[in-house]
Amino acid sequence: MAVTPLVTLNSLKSFMGLAGTTVYDTQLTALNASTSQKIITYCRRPFWSVAFCEEHDIQAKGQKVLRLKQFPIQAMAALTDYGSAIALDSDDLHVYYEEGIIRYDVGFTKGYKTLEATYTAGYDEIPEDLQDVVWREVSHVFSFHSGQSLGTSEDIVAEKIGDYSYRRDPKQSQEGFLTSSLPTLNRYKKIMV
């Protein structure tokens, strides 16, 4: 299944200083798609807005809080507890959209797959900090494989100017991303329970 890249080719080329040229479009398109897929896999979640329908086991009698599998929630379409619809406009139902959490003050019915949630989650526009990670990751791989330095600070390992010198640790983490990308990616990473 083809992945929808997290950034556009034009925004990527602009970031890399390659706007106006088509010489590298094929390579950049492939790198954009593979980097986007790598990020989606690492974060264990899709980012583009998609509709979901999922069933949940309720572990405890009267459990009131449930984390849905995807976030941020864009819209709730339906919620059923043991076959009975829960009114989405109920004062007892609270949806924490950014976190992907629902709270039902009455409490859900305990049991195997007793709760069904139908909702839309994800982003209509990919957040800028995540786009920046894609741009830097693609730029780094492209520079490494093409032998072209695009002059980003990510490429600097050591530098000396007069008596001043500076040295950095290697850029790549064990996860295969630039170490500078990990704090952003970890904010979006889905926590597995």
C-alpha positions as a Markdown table, in Angstrom:
| # | Residue | x | y | z |
|---|---|---|---|---|
| 1 | Met | 0.0 | 0.0 | 0.0 |
| 2 | Ala | 1.4 | 3.4 | -1.0 |
| 3 | Val | 1.9 | 5.9 | 1.7 |
| 4 | Thr | 0.8 | 9.5 | 1.4 |
| 5 | Pro | 4.0 | 11.5 | 2.1 |
| 6 | Leu | 3.9 | 13.8 | 5.2 |
| 7 | Val | 5.3 | 16.7 | 3.2 |
| 8 | Thr | 4.9 | 17.9 | -0.4 |
| 9 | Leu | 7.7 | 17.6 | -2.9 |
| 10 | Asn | 7.7 | 21.4 | -3.4 |
| 11 | Ser | 8.0 | 22.1 | 0.3 |
| 12 | Leu | 10.9 | 19.6 | 0.5 |
| 13 | Lys | 12.7 | 21.1 | -2.5 |
| 14 | Ser | 12.2 | 24.6 | -1.0 |
| 15 | Phe | 13.7 | 23.5 | 2.3 |
| 16 | Met | 16.7 | 21.9 | 0.5 |
| 17 | Gly | 17.3 | 24.9 | -1.7 |
| 18 | Leu | 16.3 | 22.9 | -4.8 |
| 19 | Ala | 13.2 | 24.9 | -5.8 |
| 20 | Gly | 13.0 | 25.4 | -9.6 |
| 21 | Thr | 14.9 | 22.3 | -10.5 |
| 22 | Thr | 13.4 | 18.9 | -11.4 |
| 23 | Val | 16.7 | 17.0 | -11.7 |
| 24 | Tyr | 16.3 | 15.2 | -8.4 |
| 25 | Asp | 12.5 | 14.8 | -8.3 |
| 26 | Thr | 12.5 | 11.0 | -8.7 |
| 27 | Gln | 15.0 | 10.5 | -5.9 |
| 28 | Leu | 13.3 | 13.1 | -3.6 |
| 29 | Thr | 9.9 | 11.6 | -4.2 |
| 30 | Ala | 11.1 | 8.1 | -3.2 |
| 31 | Leu | 13.0 | 9.4 | -0.2 |
| 32 | Asn | 9.9 | 11.5 | 0.9 |
| 33 | Ala | 7.7 | 8.4 | 0.7 |
| 34 | Ser | 10.2 | 6.1 | 2.5 |
| 35 | Thr | 11.0 | 8.6 | 5.2 |
| 36 | Ser | 7.3 | 9.2 | 5.8 |
| 37 | Gln | 6.6 | 5.5 | 6.1 |
| 38 | Lys | 9.6 | 5.1 | 8.5 |
| 39 | Ile | 8.1 | 7.8 | 10.7 |
| 40 | Ile | 4.6 | 6.4 | 10.6 |
| 41 | Thr | 6.1 | 2.9 | 11.5 |
| 42 | Tyr | 8.2 | 4.4 | 14.3 |
| 43 | Cys | 5.3 | 6.4 | 15.8 |
| 44 | Arg | 2.9 | 3.4 | 15.4 |
| 45 | Arg | 0.2 | 5.6 | 13.9 |
| 46 | Pro | -1.1 | 7.2 | 10.8 |
| 47 | Phe | -1.0 | 11.0 | 10.7 |
| 48 | Trp | -3.5 | 12.0 | 8.0 |
| 49 | Ser | -7.1 | 12.2 | 9.1 |
| 50 | Val | -8.9 | 8.8 | 8.7 |
| 51 | Ala | -12.2 | 7.3 | 9.9 |
| 52 | Phe | -11.8 | 4.4 | 12.5 |
| 53 | Cys | -14.3 | 1.9 | 14.0 |
| 54 | Glu | -12.8 | -0.1 | 16.9 |
| 55 | Glu | -14.0 | -2.3 | 19.7 |
| 56 | His | -12.7 | -2.1 | 23.2 |
| 57 | Asp | -12.6 | -4.5 | 26.2 |
| 58 | Ile | -13.7 | -2.8 | 29.4 |
| 59 | Gln | -11.6 | -4.2 | 32.2 |
| 60 | Ala | -13.4 | -3.0 | 35.3 |
| 61 | Lys | -17.0 | -2.5 | 36.3 |
| 62 | Gly | -17.7 | 1.2 | 36.1 |
| 63 | Gln | -14.6 | 2.1 | 34.2 |
| 64 | Lys | -15.0 | 5.7 | 33.1 |
| 65 | Val | -11.9 | 6.5 | 31.0 |
| 66 | Leu | -10.8 | 5.0 | 27.8 |
| 67 | Arg | -7.9 | 5.9 | 25.4 |
| 68 | Leu | -8.8 | 5.4 | 21.8 |
| 69 | Lys | -6.3 | 3.8 | 19.5 |
| 70 | Gln | -5.7 | 7.0 | 17.4 |
| 71 | Phe | -5.3 | 10.7 | 18.1 |
| 72 | Pro | -6.0 | 13.6 | 17.8 |
| 73 | Ile | -9.7 | 13.0 | 17.5 |
| 74 | Gln | -11.3 | 15.2 | 14.9 |
| 75 | Ala | -14.9 | 14.0 | 15.4 |
| 76 | Met | -16.9 | 11.3 | 17.2 |
| 77 | Ala | -19.5 | 9.6 | 14.9 |
| 78 | Ala | -20.9 | 7.0 | 17.3 |
| 79 | Leu | -20.2 | 5.3 | 20.6 |
| 80 | Thr | -22.1 | 2.2 | 21.8 |
| 81 | Asp | -21.8 | 0.5 | 25.2 |
| 82 | Tyr | -22.9 | -3.1 | 25.2 |
| 83 | Gly | -25.1 | -2.4 | 22.2 |
| 84 | Ser | -26.7 | 0.8 | 23.5 |
| 85 | Ala | -25.9 | 4.1 | 21.9 |
| 86 | Ile | -24.4 | 6.8 | 24.1 |
| 87 | Ala | -25.6 | 10.2 | 23.2 |
| 88 | Leu | -22.6 | 12.2 | 21.9 |
| 89 | Asp | -24.1 | 15.4 | 23.3 |
| 90 | Ser | -24.6 | 13.9 | 26.8 |
| 91 | Asp | -23.3 | 15.9 | 29.7 |
| 92 | Asp | -21.9 | 12.6 | 31.0 |
| 93 | Leu | -19.6 | 12.2 | 28.0 |
| 94 | His | -16.3 | 14.1 | 27.7 |
| 95 | Val | -14.0 | 13.9 | 24.8 |
| 96 | Tyr | -10.4 | 15.0 | 25.1 |
| 97 | Tyr | -9.7 | 15.5 | 21.4 |
| 98 | Glu | -5.9 | 16.1 | 21.4 |
| 99 | Glu | -5.1 | 13.1 | 23.7 |
| 100 | Gly | -7.6 | 10.7 | 22.1 |
| 101 | Ile | -9.4 | 10.0 | 25.4 |
| 102 | Ile | -13.1 | 9.6 | 26.2 |
| 103 | Arg | -14.6 | 9.8 | 29.7 |
| 104 | Tyr | -18.1 | 8.6 | 30.5 |
| 105 | Asp | -19.2 | 9.6 | 34.0 |
| 106 | Val | -21.8 | 6.9 | 34.1 |
| 107 | Gly | -19.2 | 4.2 | 33.5 |
| 108 | Phe | -18.8 | 1.7 | 30.7 |
| 109 | Thr | -20.1 | -1.9 | 30.9 |
| 110 | Lys | -17.4 | -4.4 | 31.9 |
| 111 | Gly | -16.8 | -7.1 | 29.3 |
| 112 | Tyr | -15.1 | -8.4 | 26.2 |
| 113 | Lys | -15.6 | -5.9 | 23.3 |
| 114 | Thr | -18.5 | -4.1 | 25.0 |
| 115 | Leu | -17.6 | -0.7 | 23.7 |
| 116 | Glu | -17.5 | 0.3 | 20.1 |
| 117 | Ala | -16.2 | 3.7 | 19.0 |
| 118 | Thr | -16.6 | 5.2 | 15.5 |
| 119 | Tyr | -14.6 | 8.4 | 15.0 |
| 120 | Thr | -12.2 | 10.4 | 12.8 |
| 121 | Ala | -8.7 | 11.0 | 14.0 |
| 122 | Gly | -5.5 | 12.4 | 12.6 |
| 123 | Tyr | -4.5 | 15.7 | 11.0 |
| 124 | Asp | -5.9 | 17.6 | 8.1 |
| 125 | Glu | -2.5 | 19.4 | 7.9 |
| 126 | Ile | 0.6 | 17.8 | 9.2 |
| 127 | Pro | 2.1 | 19.8 | 12.2 |
| 128 | Glu | 5.0 | 22.0 | 11.2 |
| 129 | Asp | 7.4 | 20.4 | 13.7 |
| 130 | Leu | 6.7 | 17.0 | 12.1 |
| 131 | Gln | 7.2 | 18.4 | 8.6 |
| 132 | Asp | 10.5 | 19.8 | 9.7 |
| 133 | Val | 11.6 | 16.4 | 10.8 |
| 134 | Val | 10.8 | 14.9 | 7.4 |
| 135 | Trp | 12.6 | 17.8 | 5.6 |
| 136 | Arg | 15.8 | 17.3 | 7.7 |
| 137 | Glu | 15.7 | 13.5 | 7.5 |
| 138 | Val | 15.3 | 13.5 | 3.7 |
| 139 | Ser | 17.9 | 16.2 | 3.3 |
| 140 | His | 20.4 | 14.2 | 5.4 |
| 141 | Val | 19.9 | 11.0 | 3.5 |
| 142 | Phe | 20.0 | 12.8 | 0.1 |
| 143 | Ser | 23.2 | 14.6 | 1.0 |
| 144 | Phe | 24.8 | 11.4 | 2.3 |
| 145 | His | 24.0 | 9.4 | -0.8 |
| 146 | Ser | 24.5 | 12.1 | -3.5 |
| 147 | Gly | 27.7 | 13.4 | -2.0 |
| 148 | Gln | 26.2 | 16.9 | -2.0 |
| 149 | Ser | 26.4 | 19.1 | 1.1 |
| 150 | Leu | 23.3 | 21.2 | 1.3 |
| 151 | Gly | 24.9 | 23.3 | 4.1 |
| 152 | Thr | 22.6 | 22.4 | 7.0 |
| 153 | Ser | 23.9 | 22.5 | 10.5 |
| 154 | Glu | 23.0 | 18.8 | 10.7 |
| 155 | Asp | 26.0 | 18.1 | 8.5 |
| 156 | Ile | 28.6 | 19.7 | 10.8 |
| 157 | Val | 30.5 | 17.2 | 12.9 |
| 158 | Ala | 33.5 | 19.4 | 13.8 |
| 159 | Glu | 34.4 | 23.0 | 13.2 |
| 160 | Lys | 37.3 | 25.2 | 14.1 |
| 161 | Ile | 37.6 | 29.0 | 13.8 |
| 162 | Gly | 40.7 | 30.5 | 15.3 |
| 163 | Asp | 41.0 | 29.3 | 18.9 |
| 164 | Tyr | 37.4 | 28.2 | 19.0 |
| 165 | Ser | 36.5 | 24.6 | 18.1 |
| 166 | Tyr | 33.4 | 22.6 | 18.2 |
| 167 | Arg | 32.7 | 18.8 | 17.9 |
| 168 | Arg | 29.4 | 16.9 | 17.8 |
| 169 | Asp | 28.5 | 13.3 | 18.4 |
| 170 | Pro | 27.4 | 11.2 | 15.4 |
| 171 | Lys | 24.0 | 12.4 | 14.1 |
| 172 | Gln | 22.3 | 9.1 | 13.7 |
| 173 | Ser | 20.4 | 7.4 | 16.6 |
| 174 | Gln | 20.0 | 3.7 | 17.0 |
| 175 | Glu | 16.5 | 4.1 | 15.6 |
| 176 | Gly | 17.9 | 5.3 | 12.3 |
| 177 | Phe | 16.8 | 8.9 | 12.7 |
| 178 | Leu | 18.9 | 12.0 | 13.3 |
| 179 | Thr | 19.3 | 12.4 | 17.1 |
| 180 | Ser | 17.8 | 15.9 | 16.8 |
| 181 | Ser | 14.6 | 14.4 | 15.3 |
| 182 | Leu | 13.8 | 12.0 | 18.2 |
| 183 | Pro | 12.3 | 14.5 | 20.7 |
| 184 | Thr | 9.7 | 15.6 | 18.1 |
| 185 | Leu | 9.0 | 12.0 | 17.0 |
| 186 | Asn | 8.6 | 10.8 | 20.5 |
| 187 | Arg | 6.0 | 13.4 | 21.2 |
| 188 | Tyr | 3.9 | 11.9 | 18.4 |
| 189 | Lys | 4.7 | 8.2 | 19.1 |
| 190 | Lys | 1.7 | 6.1 | 20.1 |
| 191 | Ile | 2.2 | 4.5 | 23.5 |
| 192 | Met | 1.5 | 0.8 | 23.5 |
| 193 | Val | -0.3 | -0.5 | 26.6 |
